[in-house]
Amino acid sequence: MGVPKQKKATAKASKGGSGALEGGAAALARYATRTGSVTVPRSHVEVLEDGSEVKLGIWLTNTKSRRAKLGADQLKVLADLGLDWAT
């Protein structure tokens, strides 16, 4: 029974880090293209082309609150999407 827990932990760990930033950035780009804005309601969920869902509003709130931990390249990606707080 220990093996399934390890698989779950590994899968959960692989969602974090830069993959989360890439997925969130892709979702934000999609949202901005569709709506013309990067102001996202907290409860908004964006569905990507591959069918995966990103809780975009929550992701944005969390990313903004943790911006001090982001690297310069990560902040540049967010600034290029139109997020003023990332500059």
C-alpha positions in Angstrom: 0.0 0.0 0.0 3.0 2.3 0.4 3.6 2.3 -3.3 0.4 4.1 -4.3 1.2 6.9 -1.8 4.6 7.3 -3.3 3.1 7.6 -6.8 0.6 10.2 -5.6 3.3 12.2 -3.9 5.5 12.1 -7.0 2.6 13.1 -9.2 1.8 16.0 -6.9 5.4 17.1 -6.7 5.6 17.2 -10.5 2.8 19.7 -10.7 4.7 22.3 -8.7 7.6 24.5 -9.7 8.1 25.9 -13.2 5.4 23.6 -14.6 2.8 25.4 -12.6 4.1 28.7 -13.8 4.1 27.5 -17.4 0.5 26.2 -17.1 -0.7 29.3 -15.3 1.0 31.6 -17.9 -0.6 29.6 -20.7 -4.0 29.9 -19.1 -3.5 33.6 -18.5 -2.5 34.2 -22.1 -5.5 32.3 -23.3 -7.8 34.3 -21.0 -6.2 37.6 -22.0 -6.6 36.8 -25.7 -10.3 36.0 -25.2 -11.2 38.8 -22.9 -8.7 41.5 -23.6 -7.9 41.7 -19.8 -5.6 40.1 -17.3 -8.0 41.0 -14.4 -9.3 37.5 -13.5 -12.1 36.7 -11.0 -10.7 34.6 -8.1 -13.2 31.8 -8.9 -12.3 31.6 -12.6 -11.2 28.2 -14.1 -9.5 28.4 -17.5 -9.7 25.3 -19.7 -6.6 24.8 -21.9 -6.5 23.4 -25.4 -5.4 20.0 -24.1 -8.5 19.9 -21.8 -6.6 20.5 -18.6 -8.1 23.0 -16.2 -6.2 25.8 -14.4 -7.8 27.6 -11.4 -6.5 30.8 -12.9 -7.9 33.3 -10.3 -6.4 31.3 -7.4 -3.1 30.8 -9.3 -2.8 34.5 -9.9 -3.5 35.4 -6.3 -0.9 32.8 -5.1 1.7 33.8 -7.7 1.3 37.5 -6.8 1.7 36.8 -3.1 4.8 34.7 -3.7 6.4 37.0 -6.3 9.5 37.7 -4.1 10.4 34.0 -4.6 10.1 34.2 -8.4 13.2 34.5 -10.6 13.8 37.3 -13.0 13.0 35.2 -16.0 9.7 34.1 -14.4 8.8 37.7 -13.6 9.5 38.7 -17.2 7.1 36.0 -18.5 4.4 37.4 -16.3 5.2 41.0 -17.1 5.1 40.2 -20.8 1.6 39.0 -20.3 0.6 42.3 -18.9 0.8 41.9 -15.1 2.1 45.3 -13.7 3.1 43.8 -10.4 5.6 41.5 -12.1 7.8 44.5 -13.3 
